[in-house]
Amino acid sequence: MNLLSLTNITAGYGSAQVLFGIDLEIGEGEVVTLLGRNGMGKTTTVRAIMGLIKPWSGEVQVDGKNYAGQPPYAIGRAGVGLVPEGRQVFPTLTVEENLLAAAKMPEGRNRWDLTSVYDFFPRLKERRTHLGAQLSGGEQQMVAIARALMTNPRLLILDEATEGLAPLIREEIWTRLATLKAEGEAILLIDKNVGALAGLADRHYVIEKGEIITTVTAAEEGQAITATLERHLHL
Ligand SMILES: Nc1ncnc2c1ncn2[C@@H]1O[C@H](COP(=O)(O)OP(=O)(O)OP(=O)(O)O)[C@@H](O)[C@H]1O
């Protein structure tokens, strides 16, 4: 059974339809991307998964149970953690307060706590008493990821995790994600860039105008994966 399975999701804002039947699956420990140019419906798909908007139709299943239309805490409790677009770190809370605000240890899942996220991101330990507003973009991104990890998710969803970051910090984030993958964490990466993701992910979904137009499997494409993805993305 899939960890997450989207079936024929349609959704939009007001009367404007944005998603036209999204099908997407993620298995335990799989790393999958959702790639597409600006405005194609990536963030809307994430919002539909997380219960931040109500899908017009279709199912959002976790372990075969449908959560479509349920509030965000329900999908969170089921084991899905989000690193939102724009990071959304609380500016007037310290790093540590940001992390503790999210902390959760659902039954049987206790990999992450303050100590282990500080081991994972030593920079955050150094900055633990600094306010969110005082952090660099890269540090804020680390807080956003660490905060999602503090919920001990089985599936981590990252919406444009490295947008606007300097290349070196971007590399560091990808390295951390590769470590999570090696530990068996399932990850859904949303992005516009294919370069770094091509090597990290098992499978790629390409979204265009609210529909998945193709699925590309890393194993099948081998070295040619970046070129294949760029062709599908019309880059
Ligand atoms: N809150 C909103 N209200 C109305 N329309 C919205 C809202 N959010 C997004 N849209 C519209 O929905 C469409 C898809 O947007 P979405 O943010 O899902 O795209 P995206 O693929 O994530 O792109 P980006 O990379 O620019 O974030 C766009 O036409 C956008 O203008």
The ligand as a Tripos MOL2 file, in Angstrom:
@<TRIPOS>MOLECULE
LIG
   31    33     1     0     0
SMALL
NO_CHARGES

@<TRIPOS>ATOM
      1 N1         -4.7950   31.9000   -2.9650 N.pl3     1 LIG1
      2 C1         -5.0530   31.9270   -4.2940 C.ar      1 LIG1
      3 N2         -6.1650   32.5270   -4.7720 N.ar      1 LIG1
      4 C2         -6.4300   32.5710   -6.0900 C.ar      1 LIG1
      5 N3         -5.6540   32.0030   -7.0390 N.ar      1 LIG1
      6 C3         -4.5310   31.3810   -6.6270 C.ar      1 LIG1
      7 C4         -4.1720   31.3090   -5.2430 C.ar      1 LIG1
      8 N4         -3.0040   30.6420   -5.1470 N.ar      1 LIG1
      9 C5         -2.6630   30.3130   -6.3980 C.ar      1 LIG1
     10 N5         -3.5700   30.7420   -7.2910 N.ar      1 LIG1
     11 C6         -3.5280   30.5380   -8.7590 C.3       1 LIG1
     12 O1         -3.5170   29.1400   -8.9970 O.3       1 LIG1
     13 C7         -2.6340   28.8270  -10.0740 C.3       1 LIG1
     14 C8         -1.6200   27.7930   -9.6050 C.3       1 LIG1
     15 O2         -0.8300   28.3510   -8.5790 O.3       1 LIG1
     16 P1          0.1910   27.4980   -7.7070 P.3       1 LIG1
     17 O3          0.7040   28.3930   -6.6340 O.co2     1 LIG1
     18 O4         -0.4200   26.2130   -7.3100 O.co2     1 LIG1
     19 O5          1.3290   27.2170   -8.7760 O.3       1 LIG1
     20 P2          2.7980   26.7000   -8.5900 P.3       1 LIG1
     21 O6          2.9690   25.6590   -9.6300 O.co2     1 LIG1
     22 O7          3.0480   26.3340   -7.1870 O.co2     1 LIG1
     23 O8          3.6450   27.9610   -9.0080 O.3       1 LIG1
     24 P3          4.7700   28.8040   -8.2310 P.3       1 LIG1
     25 O9          6.0200   28.1220   -8.5540 O.co2     1 LIG1
     26 O10         4.6450   30.1460   -8.8750 O.co2     1 LIG1
     27 O11         4.4180   28.7950   -6.7690 O.co2     1 LIG1
     28 C9         -2.0310   30.1340  -10.5250 C.3       1 LIG1
     29 O12        -2.7350   30.5840  -11.6400 O.3       1 LIG1
     30 C10        -2.2430   31.0530   -9.3480 C.3       1 LIG1
     31 O13        -2.3840   32.3730   -9.7670 O.3       1 LIG1
@<TRIPOS>BOND
     1     1     2 1
     2     2     3 ar
     3     2     7 ar
     4     3     4 ar
     5     4     5 ar
     6     5     6 ar
     7     6     7 ar
     8     6    10 ar
     9     7     8 ar
    10     8     9 ar
    11     9    10 ar
    12    10    11 1
    13    11    12 1
    14    11    30 1
    15    12    13 1
    16    13    14 1
    17    13    28 1
    18    14    15 1
    19    15    16 1
    20    16    17 2
    21    16    18 1
    22    16    19 1
    23    19    20 1
    24    20    21 2
    25    20    22 1
    26    20    23 1
    27    23    24 1
    28    24    25 2
    29    24    26 1
    30    24    27 1
    31    28    29 1
    32    28    30 1
    33    30    31 1
@<TRIPOS>SUBSTRUCTURE
     1 LIG1         1 GROUP 0 **** ****
